[in-house]
Amino acid sequence: MSTDLLRVGLDLDGSLESLSNSMVDLATALSERGDLELRRFRTMSPPRSPEEQRLSLRALWAPWWRRSRGRAIDAMLGSVDVVHLAGRATPPTRSAPLLISVDDLRPLRAEREHQRVIQLQRAVRHGAVLVASSRAARGEVMAAMRLARPEIVVVRPPVSQVSTTRDGTDLVVSVNGNTERFEALAEDLQAFADRRRTAWRVIASDAVLARLRARGVRANLVARRDAAQTLSHARVVVCISDGARFPAFAIAALSAGVPTLARAIEINRELLGGAAALIHDDDEAMDALEDLWSNDAHRAILAAAGLVRAADFSPWNVASAYADLYAETALRGRP
């Protein structure tokens, strides 16, 4: 380990959430600390700014890196004390300890997609430490990969802070997995929006939006890249998710002071409990939505609690947690 500033190689490819590139947000917050030397790079795409280091023959090595093989990344970066990755590329290292953030659990759940499991298992065998975004996610990674708890640590991803929403009027529904569950609720949500004479907007992936469009869902369909702008007009946010991804949009809604409704699955109880309205069954959904829409006292309580909770996920607070993890990992070195 260096006796001067801690030298960290940070891969900017592989954002941990969809509102922005969270690795870029993390890099910015880490740089503002001034207590480490950051080497930004991209494993799967060309550099996008002068401060990002160009990797020689990156395109050649990228397919190998998706299998945790190929040229060592620290040999390309120069001397670094620790390397942090978050995308589907997990290049090996020669001597620097390796951290790999794992947020998307869908490949670990898919029966036919074994490559991600094999890739991460190979990286762990060579000394990598995995970083899960929640205790719930850590448990799922442990079970899917048959790993011990010391091989997986928990650090929450950063969520970009958004402006407080004032006098929002729209019903905003975020769909992230569980599309069938949303479709079962769509008519009731439409009827609610009609009674309230308000717009309702659905934020989802392009593939899900195409499916909803084909099925004739009458909501305003919004791509994820426009999620932050849509949030600025929300009166209530409803999050429908299968729990495979970190609930970034729900956290962003909390940071905007927008009352939020979600299902009481394990990850939501851990991260949103006490700051969002959580339901155990979809039969409760419309009554809970009506309360969030019209109960001013409940709205005020959740808005205040949400602002406090969202601060835990600010890039600066997350950067502090990661800086501590980098220092601990570098001191421990490779197993």
N, C-alpha and C positions, 0 to 999 in steps of 0.2 A: 504493500500500500504506500502511496505517496505521502511524504511528510509535509507537503504543502496542501493546497486545496484538493479536496476529493475530486477525482476525475471520473465523470459519469458519461457513458455512451448511452444515448436515448434515441430509440427508433420512433420516428414520427408517424410511420405507417401503422395502422391498427388502432383507430380511435375506439375508446371504451364506451362511447355513447353517441347518440345521433344528432344532438343539437348543434354540436360543433366538433372540431377535431380536439378531443380531450387531451391527446398527447401534446399537441401544440400549446394548449392552455397550461398543461403541467410544466412544459419547458419554459414558458414565459414566467410562471410563478417561481420556478426553481431559480431562474436567472436573476430575478429580483432579490432573492435572498443574499446573494453575493458570497456565499460560503462554500461554493463548489464550482468546479470547472465543467461546463456542459459541452458535450460533443454531440450535436444533432446529426442524424443521418436517416435515410429511408432505405428499407430493405426491398420494397416492392415497386417503387416508383422513383423517377429522377428527382434530384434536389429542386426545391421551389424558391429558395432564397440563398443569398450569398453566405449566410451563416451556417448553412447545412453542408456537411462534408460529403463530397462525391466519393462513391465506392467504385473502385476500378472493377470492370467486368461484372457489375451488379446483375445485369440481365442474364448472364451466363450462370451465375451461382444461385439466383433466386429459386429455380425449381428444386435444387438440392436442399436449400434452406427450409423449404416446406416439409422436408423429411428429417430435419435436424442433422443434416450432413453437409459436406462441402467445406469451403475455406473458412477458417476461423475468423469471426467478425472482429475480434480485438487485434488481429494481425493487420487488418485493413484500417482500423481507426488510430493506430498508434497506441501509446501507453495509456490504459484506462484502468481504474480500480474496480469498476463494476459496470455491467451492461444491462440495460433494461429494455425488454421487448414487450409488445402487446398485440402484435398481429399474427397472421397465419405463418409468417416466416420465423423460424427459430434457429438461426445459424448457431453452430457450436462456437465455443471460445477456446483459446489455447491456454490461458492462465487466469483471466479475469473471471470472477464469479458472475453467474447469470441469473437474472430475475425475469420471469415471464408472467405477465398479467393475463389471466384467463377470465374473460367476462361472458362470452357467448357459450352457453352450455348446450345449444342445439346440436352441434356435432358430437358431443358426448352422449346425447340421448338417442341419436339416430342409429338404428340397428345396422344399417348398411354402411355407415361411414366410420370405418375403423381407423382411417389414416390419422386423424387428429389425435386419437388416443395413443396410437403407436408413436407418433411424432413427439408428444409430450412425455411419454414414458421413456423414450430414448434420451430426451434432454435431461430428465431427472436422473437417469442412471449416470449421466456424465456430470452431475453435480448441480444442475439448475434447481432453483427454488421457485415454486409457483405462487402467484399472488391472486387470491380470490377477492371478489368485490363485496362479499358478505359472508357471515358465518353459515348461512343457508347454502350459498354457492360452494363454500369450502367442503361441506358435508357431501354435496353431490359430486364434486370432483374426486374426493377421497373414495367414494363408493364406485364411481365409474372407472377409476384408474387403479384402484386397490393400493392406495398410497397411505403412508402414515401422516399424522397431523403435523410433525415437524417439517415435512417437505412442502407444506402449504401454509402461507401466512395470509392475513386478511388486511387489506388496505382499500378503503372505498375510493372509487374513481372521482375525479373532479367533475363538477357540473357547472357550466358557465353561468354566472349570475345574470339575471335578466331584470329589466326595469319592472317596478311594481305596477300591476295592472289596476287601473282606476276606472270605476263605472263600466266594467265589462258587461256585455249583454248576451254573449253567445254561449251556447252549449257546445263544448269541445270534447270529443271522444278520441282517445288514443288507442289504437289497436296494434298490439305487438304479440302475435300468436293468438291462439284461441279464436280464430276468425269465425268458427261456427257458433261460438258463444255470442259474439257480437251480432251475427245474423239473427239469432234467436231473440235478441233484444231490440233489433232495429225498428220494428213496427211500433213498439212502445215508446222508443226514443223519439221517433217521428211524431207520434201523437202528442207527446209532451211538448215538443218544440212548437207544434201547431197551436196547442192550447195557450202557450206562453207567447205566441206570436214572435218567436225569436229564431234566428238562424242557428242551425246546428252543423258542426263541421267535424269531419272524420279525418284523423291523421294516421297514415299507415304507409307501408312500403309500396313501391310502384306495383308490385305483383298483386298485393291485396287490393289496392285501389282498382286495378283492372278487373278483378273478380267482383268487387262490389258494384262497379259500373255495369258489368254484364248482367248482374242480378237485379238491376234497377233500383238500387238504394238511392233515395232522393236527397241525401245529405250533400253538402258542399265537400267534395273530396280534395284533401290537401296532402301534398307530398311532404316528406319529413324535412326537406330542406327549408320549408316555409313554416316549420313548427313554432319557432320563436315569435314570428310575426303574428301567427294565429293566436298564440297565448295572450298577446297583448289586448285581445278583444273578448277574452273568456270571462264568464260569470261563474261557471262551474266546469271543472275538468273531470271526466270519467276515464279511468285507465283500465283497459282490458288486456291482460297479459297472461302468458303461460308460465311466467317466472324464469324463463331461460336467459333473460337479459336483465342487467341492472336497470331499475326503474327511473331512468334519467329524466324522462318527461314529467313524471310525477314530482320529482325533486324540483325541477324547474318551476312547475306550477306552485309549489310551496314557496319558492323564493320570490315568486311574483305576487304572493298573497292571495292566490285563487283557491277557494275551497275545493278539495279533491276527494273523489270517491274511487275506491279500489276494492278488489276482492281480498279477503283476509288469508291469502296464501302465506307460506312461511317467510319468504323474503320481504313481503310487504309488512307483515307484523314486525319484523326486525327493524326495517328502515323507515317505515311510515307511521307505525303505531303511535297514537297520541297526537299526531299532526295531521292526519287525514281520516276521513270516515271510511271504515272498513266493514264490509258485509261478508257474511259467511255463506250466503246462498243468493242466487240471482232473483229469487222471489222477493227479496228485500230491496232490490235495486231501485225500483221506481219510487217507493216510499222514502228511501234514503235520499234520492235525487230531489224529490219535492222538498224535503227538509233543508237540504243544502241550498236550494234555490231561494226559499222564502223565509227561513228562520234567521233573522238578522243576528240574534245573540249567538247562535251556533256558528254562523259564518264568521263573526268577529273572533270567536275563540280559536277556530281553526286557522284563520289568517294569521293571528299572532303566533300561534304554536308553529305554523309552517315556516314563518320567517326565521325563527330560532333554529329549527331543525335543519333548514337548508344551509345555514351558515357552516354546518359541519362538513358540507360537501364543496365548499368554495375552493377554487384552485389553490389559494394560499394556505388554507388549512391542510388540504391534501398534500401539497408540496412539503409541508413540515413533516408529515407522517412519512412520506417517501424519503426525504432527506435523512431521517433517523434510520430508516430501513437500509438505505444505501451504506451509511456509515457502519451499521452493525454487520452487514453482509461483507463489506470490504475487510473489516477487522477479522471476521471469522475465516475469510478466504475460501478457497475451494475445499469441499469435504475431502 
